Amino acid sequence: MKVIYEIPIKKQFSKEKETYPYLQKYIFNEAVKLYTPVLCGFPDFIAVSYKEPHDKILKPAFVEVKLNKGKLSIHQEKFLAWLKKGFEVYVFHIYTQENGSIIQVKEV
């Protein structure tokens, strides 16, 4: 995966679920959180638009979120690769640092 964008933020997270409200409030303009425990490997969000200045770089996409050393499961890798055949797919990898975090947006 290739890093296409980095977003420094002043908040730290200890669990992946804590990142969802932050992303919906500060990064996404229009997005839907997908609650799909049945579909193994389905991404976390469908993001239709982003807030400024992110909207100039990021496109509507399926978005998977990973925190720190979190890795994609084999099911996620396969499903995201399949989605990539017809859609934009991003992985928002959030790394906690001393004074905040950095969101690396990676293109699948």
N, C-alpha and C positions, 0 to 999 in steps of 0.2 A: 504494500500500500504506500502511496505517495502522499506526503504532507503537503497540502495546498494552502493552508491558512492557519495562523496561530492567534489565539485571543487570550491575552493576559487578564486575569481577574483577581480581585482582592478577597476572595472567599475560599475557604478550605472545606473539603468534604471528607467524611469518613465512610459513607456508604453511597453506592451508586444511586439509590432511590432519592437521596437528598439532592442530587443534581437536577432531577426532572423539573421541579418548580422553578429553579433558577433559570434553566434554559428557556422555559415557557415564558418567564417574565422579562428576561433581558436579552435573549438571543433570537428566539423565534417571534415572528409577528403573527403568523397563522400556522398552527401545527396541531396535530392530533396525536395524543398518547395512545398507543395500541396496547390493549390489554388482551394478550392472546396466549394464555397458558397452554392451549391445545396445539397450536402451531409451533413446533419446535424450530427455533432459528429465526423467527420473524423479527424484524427490527423494532426498536422502541418507539419511533415516531415517524409520521409522515409530515414533513415540513413543506408548506406551500409557499411561505415567504418569510423573510427575516427582517429584523430591525436594522436601521442604519448604524454603522457603515457596512455591516455584514452583507446586506442585500446587494451590494455592488460586486461581491465576489462569489457568494454561494447561490446555488440554483435550487429550485424545488427538488426535494429528494427524500428517499427513505433514509432515516438516521438511526444508527445503532450507537449506544453510549457505553463506554468502558471507563472504569476508574483505576488509576495507577497501573498496577501490573496485570489488570484484568485482560484476558485474551479471548478471542472469538472461539466458540466451540466448533467442532467439526460440522455440526448441523448449521450453525450460523454462517460459516465460511461458504458452504455449498449453496445455501439459500440466497445469501447476498450476491454471490457470483451469478446465480440464475437471474435475480432481479436486475443486475447490472446489464443484462442483455437488452433491456428495454427502458431502464430508468437510471437516473443519477442515484448513487448510493454513497453515503458518507459514514465514517466512523468518527464520532467525537470522542477522542481519547483525552481524558482529563487527568492531569498529573498534579498532585498536591506538592507545593513547595513551601519554604519557610514562611514567606509573607503573602501567601495566596495560592493561586493555582494557574495553570496554563491549559487552555483547551487547544489541542492539536486536531484540526479537521483533516482527516485522511480520506482520500478518494479510493474506493474499492476498485 
